[in-house]
Amino acid sequence: MKTYDVVALGELLIDFAPHSVNEGGYPVLSANPGGAPGNFLAALNRYGCKTAMIGKVGDDLFGRLLIKTLQDAGIETKGIVMDENQFTTLAFVSLDKSGNRDFSFARKPGADTCLTPEEIDESLIADAKVFHFGTLSLTDEPAASATRKAIELAKAHGLEKRSGRQGCYRVEPETGGHCEDQR
């Protein structure tokens, strides 16, 4: 019997989202936990699923807040590495007139992009029914290599693998771990 319904790998970050405008016309921002994989797991936990997260944050105020937020949501966090040499990634959100979001990332690099293949907790993947990964984890090394290693581990343990926004991508064994658009 597997312990976790879903284990996810990917970015954990702070979204600075506008909530008003000051007298000079600048947006007033509030800090919010972010990163699609963590948000996905939090939603699943609200529906009774048991989940775990694999990722990397800075050993800083925001990294500690993100881990606490996930723990408060009931998500297992033993797969999250804290990096004392990198800051937690920050995302600045702007909204157009229609309310569509645009993101600017503060990563030079951000901790989430520094997850290494050696830091992947295979026991979490082996103890899950489904493995999900965020597409941002494929944008920079070494996180892209860590993601590919996790995909290979998931395949080796016979897990169903999913990626992308709202489950619109699926990893199939015959693609060697590459994403195929399933829309």
N, C-alpha and C positions, 0 to 999 in steps of 0.2 A: 504494500500500500504506500503510495507516494504522499509525502507530507504537504507539498505545495500544489495548488491548482495551477498557478502561474508564477514563474520566475522571470523577471525582466532585467535587461541590461541597458544602460544608457545614461543620458545626461540628467544631472540634478543641478539646478541652478536657481538663481533668484530673478524673478521677473519684476522689474520696476515699471509699474503700470500707472498711467495718468489717471488722476481722480478729480483734478480741477486745474485752473490756470491762475497764476499769480498776477499781480497788478502790472508786471512788466511783460506779460504775455507768455511767460515760460510755464511749461507743465509742472504741476506739483505731482510728484510720484510717490507711490507707496510700494514697499517691498513685499513680495508674495512668493511663496514656494512655487517652483516651476520645474519644467522638464516633463515632456509627454509621458515617458515610461513610468515615472513616479505618480503622475496624475492618473494614469490608466490603472495602476495597482490600487490606488486609494479608492477609485470608483468600484473596482472589483471587490475590495474588502467590504464596502458598504452593502454589497449584495451577498455577503457571506462567504466569499472565496478566501482561501488562505494563500498569501503571496509573500514573495521575497524579492529584494532588489540587489543588483550588482552594479556598482559604479564607483565614482571617486569624487570627493569634495576636498576643498581646502581645509586645513586644520585652523579654521578661523571662525568668527562669530556666525557667519551665514552657513558654513558647513555644519556646524553643531546644531543650528536651528533646523536645517533640513533633515538631519538624522532624527532629531526629536520629533519633528512633524510626522515623519514616516512611522516612527514607533507609536506615536499617539494614534495614528490611523490603523494600527495593528499589522503593519508591514514588517517582516523580518529584515533587519539591517546588517546582519553579520557579514554580508558580502560587499559592504561599502567601505572603501579604503579612505582614510584621511591623510592628506599629503601636506606636510609642513612647509614644502617648498613652492607650492602653487596656491593661488587664490581660487575660491569657489567662483565659477563662471557667473557673470551677471548679464542679464538681457534687458535691454531698454525697449519698451513697447510703445509704439506710437499708433494712433488711430487716424484713419482718413475720415472724410465727411460722412461716409457710409458706415463707419464703425469697423471697417476691416483693419486687422492688425498687421503691423510691420515690426520686425525684430532687428535690433542692432546688438550684437554680442560683444561683450568685453572679455576677450580671451587672448592672452599673449604669453603663454597659452593659459587656458583655464584648466583647473584640476580635472574636469571630466574628460578632456582630450588626452590626459596623461595616464589613463588606465593602461596597464601593460598586460600582455598575455599571462605572465606569471602570477598576476594578482587575481585572476579569475578563480572563484571558489567552485570547483567542479562538483563538490558534494551538493551544493544547492541545485545545480542543473540536473544532476542524477536523481534528485529527490522531487522532481517536478513533473507534472503532466504536460505543461505547455511552456515553451521558451519564447519570450517576446523581446525584441530589441528595437531601440530607437534608431532612426536613420541618421541623426546627428552624430552618433557614435562612429559612423563610417567616414566622417569628413576629414579627420586628422589622425596622424600617427602619434603615439602608438595605439590609441584607442581603436583605430580601424583593425589593426592586427589582433587586438584583444577580442573584438567583436567576432572576427572570423574564427578565432580559436573557440569561442563560446558556441558558435554555430556548429562547428565540427564536433564539439563535445555533446551538444544536444542531439545531433544526428547519431553519434555513437551510442547514446543512451535511448534512442528510439523516440524522442520527443517530437511532438507537433511543434513546428516553428512558425512564428508570425512576426511581421515587421511592418513598419510604416504607420502612416496616420490612419486612424480608424480602421485598422485591419485591411487596408486596400492593397497591401503587398503580402506576398506569401513566398517563403523560401521552399523550393522544391529540391529534393535530393539530386536530381539529374542536372541541376544548374551549378553544382559544386559550391553552393552557399551564396550565390548571387541572388539578388532580388528580382522577381519578375512581377511586372504590373498585372494585377488580376482584376482591374476595373472593367 
